[in-house]
């Protein structure tokens, strides 16, 4: 029963997931001295952005970026759900795909050339479609499931790890191959698997029948040996974004703090920083974050404690992994999803990603305006 409860909270945290992610504030670490920089980055097109004008009942959310000027968004139209591309500079929009069923998720490929669309008309049946930017369906599959999660391979944009969750919280991991149009089962030891270093697959090895805060991080090669290798014996969370691996640990003598570690593909540690963190449910909150090349953007609370008792706002902090620098963008935001623009000068922000932050000066504005209905 404890195993079911443990898996339930992990899945709930993952599905709600990215709705909360991590922090910083007092930023220095014993081994890495972090330089605070106020240097301005590349000039941003922020001031030239034209807001999307749309009916409030129609708009669902912005998904993310196709390029520095173009985003993808989801909107309802009568009995259909449409996926659009929208140019922020000229205000032009184009339909990429229309679904007869409600769309639960849209994932943009790392190379920005494909979209994965997860739709579902029934509670226990989903449909996966992968399309190119011309709307051509490259892969389609109906999958009996309660929910799905995806991790797209940064090195090979034809491969997608797909975890199928069932009503009883059991799961099955598959490798979706767009090019070969296959959907093969993969015997994963944990549902929250991530690609790393080409065909490597990372997972945390949680012990059965117990609830744990920490677990070893292991790796296994998709094309090589079935034997898993332990990379780190005891971590709290991890994330992989080519070419980096990030782990989060909690110091034994400093449990109100969390330490972020960044490694290259050879697992050489490049950068660390320590920040306060907040408790939620039976674990710790990892505030929203995003990666872009050497940039790591995340939220940081001003102090640790319980999320239920925390009344402060979050700082939005930008770290440069290679230069070991940090820059505070703003200190008056809620912890909500963020998505970096490909040139790193702006980020989408909000539960619907309908706001835009200028990372040069911290200015923020809405990029969605709702049409006024007639009398």
N, C-alpha and C positions, 0 to 999 in steps of 0.2 A: 504493500500500500504506500510506503514511503517512497518507493521507486516511482510509482505512478504520480505521486504528488510532486516529486522532484522534476520529473519529465514535464509535468503539466506547467510548472512555473517557468521552466526553461523555454518551452514552446510559447507560453503566453508572453514572456519577455521578448522573444524573438518576433512574434507577430505584431505586438504592440511596438516592439523593438524600437526600431530606429527612432521611435517617438521620444526616446530619451537617451542621451549619451554623454560624454564626459567633461571634465573640468580642469580648471587651473586657476591660479591666483598668486600664491607665493611661489614664484617660479625659479627655483634654483635646485640643483641636485648635487650630491656630494662629488660626483665625478665629472659632470659637465657644467661648465660655467656658461650660462645663457646670456647672450647679449641682447639688450632691448634696442630695437631699431625704430626710427621714425621715417625711414627712407620711403619715398613714394615709388610705387611700381609703375608699370607701363600705363600710359594714358588710357582711361576707360571711356567707352561709348555711353556711359551711364546717363549723361545729360541729354542724349539724343533719343532715348528710348521712348517709343509710343506705346501707351497702355492698350491692352486687349479690351475691346468693348464687347460685352456679351451679356445675355440674360442671366440673372442670378440663379434661377432655377435650373438652368442648363449647365453651368460651369461645375466641373467636379474638381479638377486639380491640374497643375502643371507637373509634368513628369520629370523634366530635366533638359539638358542642353544637347543640340545637334552640332552647333558651332557657336562662335562668340556672339552671333547676332540672332540665332534661331533657337526656339524652344519647342518642346512637344507638350501638348495639353490634351485633356480628355473632357468631352462635353456630351450631354445627352441631346438627342433630337427626336422628339416624338417617341417612337418605340425602339429607336436605335441608340447605340453609343458610338460616337465618332472619335477617332484619334487624329489630331491636327498637328501640323507644323505651323509656327507663327514667327514671322520676322519682326523683331523688336524695333528695327530702325525704319522700315517702310510700312509696317502695319498690315502686310499681306499674310493671309492664311490659306492653307490648302489641306484638304482631307487626305490623310494617308491610308486610313482603313476604317471600315464601318462594320460593327458587330451587331447581330440581332440580339445578343445576350448582354447582360450587365458585365462591364469590365472591372475586374477586381485589382489588376495590377498591370503595369506596363514597365518593361525594363529596357533601357537603351544599351546596345552593345558597346564595349569599350572602344571600338574603332569608329563608333557613331554611324555605322553603315546598315545596321539592322535594328529591329524592335522585336521584343518578345511580348506577346499580348496574352494575358491570362483572363479568360472570361468564364462565366458559369451561369447557367439558367436554372440549375437544380442544386440543392444543398450538397449532394454527394457526387456530383459529376462536374468536371471542369474541362475546358478546352484550351489547348496551347496552340498558338499560331506564331510563327516567326516570319516576319516580312522584311523586304528591303525598302529603301526609301521611295521607291516607285509604287509601293503597295502590293508588290507581287508576293504571294505566299510561298515561302521556301520550305516550310515544315508545318504540319498540322497533326494534332493528336488529341483524342478524347481520353481523359484520365479519371477513373473513379477515385474520388478523394474528398476530404473535408477542407483541406487547404494545401497550398503549395508554396515552396520557397525556391529561389534560384540563385546561383552564383556563376557568373559568366567568366570564361577563361580569358585573361588579358593577353596571353600569348597566342592563343588560337581561338579566334572569334566564332568558330563553328562548334565549339564545345561548351555545354552548359550543364553544370551539376544541378539536378532537380530533385528536391525532396518532396515526396508525397506523404502528407499526413492524413491519417484516418480518424474516425470519430473517437476511438478509444485511445488516441494519442500515440498509437503505434505508427510506424513510418517505413518507407522504402525509398532509398536513394537510387536515382537513375542518372546515367550519362546521356544527355541529349546531343546527338551529332547532327547538326543542320545539313552539312554537305552530303552525308550518306543517308540522311533521313532515318536514323535509327534512334531507339529509346531503350537502352539496355540497363538492366538492373545492376547495381553495384553494391556489394556487401559491406556497407559502411557501419562502423561501430558507434556512430553518433549521427543524429540528423543534421547538425549544423556544420557541415563540411565546407571547406574553402580550397580553391586552387592556389598553388604556390610553386614558383620556379618551373614553369612549363607544365608537365603532366603530374606534378606532385599534388597530393591531396592532404590537407591538414585537418585534424580533429582533436577535440579534447576527450580523453579517456576517462569518463565519469564512472565510478564504481557502482555496481548494482546494489540495490537495497539500502542505500544511505543517501542522505542529503549532504552535499559538499559545496563549499565555496570555491575550492581549488581542485585542479586536476592536471595531470601531465598533458603536454602538447605533443602529439605524435604526428608523424608523416608516413605516407606510403605512396609508392609510385604507381600510377595507373597502368603503365606498360611494363613495369619491372617486377621485383619480388613482392609477394603478398605479405611479407613480414614488415610490421610497422616499426619505425625507429623513433625513439624518444628524443625530442629536441630540447624540451625544458621540463623538469620534473614537477613544477608546481606553479601554475599561473591562474589568474582569475578569469581573464578574457583575452581574446586575440582577434586580430583582423589582418588580412593580407591584401596588399595592393601593389602590383608589380611596379618597381622591383623590391618593395619593402615588406617586411613582416613586423607587425606591432603586437606587443604583448603588454598586459596590465598586471602588475603584481601589487600586493599589499604588504608593507613591511611589518614584521612581527612586533616590533617595538613602537610602531607608529600607525595603528590601525584606523586612524581618522584621515589617513593620507593614501593616495594611490600613486604608483610610479608607472609611467609610460616608457616603454623601451622600444627602440627602432633598430632593426637589423637589415643587412643586405642579404642577397640570396645565398651567400656563403655563411650566413649567421654570425657575421662580425657585428658587434654592437656599434652603432653610429651615433646615437643620441639618446638621452633620457631626460625626463623632467618629472617633478613631483608636485602633486596638487591635492587640495582637500576634496573629499567626496561625500555624497549623501546616501543615507540608508533608504531603501524602499522594499516593502514586503519583507522577504527573508534574505535579501541580498543588497548589493550596492548599485546605485545608479551610475550608468555610463552615459554621459551626455552626448547629444548628437555631434557628429563629426563628419568630415569629408577629406579625402586625399586628392592631391593633384601634383604629379611629379615630386618635387622636393617639398611641397607645401603640405602642412597638416593644419586644418582649421577645426577648432572645437570650442565648446562652451565650458566655462569654469565658474563654479559657485565661489562666493567670497569666503565661505567657511563650511566646515563639515557639520554633520548632524543628521537629523531625520528630514526626509523630503516633506513629510506632513507638517513639520514645524518651520520649514524654511520659507521665509517671506521675502528674501532678497532676490534681485535679478541676477543674471549671469553675464560675465564678461565673454566677449567673442575674441578669441586669441588665435593669431596666425603664427605657426612655427615653421622655420626653415630647417629641415633635417640636416642638410649638408653644412650650412653655415652656423648652425647652433644659435640661431637668433629667434627672438619672439617679438611680435608686434600686437599691441592691443588695438582692435578695431573699434569696439564700443563696449560699454559696461552696463547697459541698461536694456537687456533683451531677455525674453523668456527662452527656455531651452526647447527649441523646436527644430524640425528638420532643416538642413542646409544643403546646397548643391553648388559647387564651384564652377564658374565659367571656364571653358578650355584655356583661355589666356590668363586666368587667375586674377583678373582685376575686379570681378563682381561675384556675388553669390546669390542664388535664389534662397528665400527664407520663408518659413511659416508652415503650418500643417498642410496647406494646399500649395506651398511654394509660390505664392502669389505676390510676394514682396521681393524687392531687389535691394541688396546692400552694395554700396560702393566701398570696396576694400581699401581704397586710397585714403578716404576721409571719414568712413563710418556712416555716411548719409544713407537713409533708407526711405523707400517709397513703394507704394502699391503699383503693380504693373497690370492689374485687372480692374476695370471699371464696369459697373453693372448698368445696363440700359434701364432707363426709367419706363415703367409700363404706363400705358395710356389710361384715361379715366374709365 
